[in-house]
Amino acid sequence: MSAKDRDYYETLGVGKTSSTEEIKNAYRKQAMQYHPDRNKSPEAEEKFKEVSEAYAVLSDGEKRKQYDQFGREGIYQKYGAEDIFRGADFRDIFRDMGFGFGGFDDIFSQLFGGGSARTVRRGSDLTYHLQMTLREVIKDETKDIEIPRTEVCPTCRGSGARPGTSPKTCDICRGSGQVQRVQSTGFARMIRVTACNKCGGRGQLIDSPCRECRGSGIIERRRKISVVIPAGVDDGHTLRLRGEGDAGENGTPPGDLYVVINMQPHPTFTRRESDVFVEANLGVVPAILGTELTVPTLYGDVRLSIPAGTQPGAIFKVKGKGIPRINSGGRGDEYVRVNIMVPKHLTDQQRELLKKFDSSA
């Protein structure tokens, strides 16, 4: 099963209605089985990562709700890798089981990617403008977008070196990517830290560059990405997809992708936050006598009761037919403004009837 299709509940062997304590016990059992201190098989470490990720999400109420609604893609849209693991009580579980991690930070460094001595230069962030209609934002929507970006070279796997060879540590900066220069001016000494000229700040030297990426470790590709658009987004709303931007050079972390929502004007409805507005035409006689009017909503037509004596410009509310509120739940309302249509041309008989009506009023 690919990481994209991985089901956290299935990974831990629990049901979707399982309690937090049941999830914790299931994780403790699998952590005991796959922990690298106990299990030295080649696949154990990867399995341990999988169950730890599943536990980190399902043991946190907010993350679990996000996962249940949007799946694993939705989790990685909202949280970075470290944010996913942050807050889960790994420390207590490992201490109870007697494992030999020196602390929670060791888990990140040994299993989920630790830092290096040199400064990490991540890839560039990207921005994508996504056109949406009012009808599309009344429910959660998944959009497939295609973006041009740089990705890790599949030939050298990001090392920049030709297959069969390896980069070597720069002999000038010793892998830090930086050099210090000391200048003495009178009684003062100034220390300047600059990027290493020999390795360009990478900390590594490549004698035989990869032919596909020419030593950069990255290539240009067009990639389709599925984006979960939550119901209720408005014009200018921005979604952050962590790690979906340009790849960094020589294995450094990728940038992020920012999806900006651009709302298209609707020919019938006008939006104001979570409420929508529409106009309806009504004849003079129905306005005087009262009637039922069919009005459009984003969810289909509804019948609206118009009382007798309705005045021009009167506004009626159709409750709950607006846009979902993205932060507070529920939906806004629809407001119908009535335009009274006065006929421009009358027959003689109509004129006489109106005169009689006017004299008797």
Order of alpha helices (4+ residues) and beta strands (2+ residues): alpha-alpha-alpha-alpha-alpha-alpha-alpha-beta-beta-beta-beta-beta-beta-beta-beta-beta-beta-beta-alpha-beta-beta-beta-beta-alpha
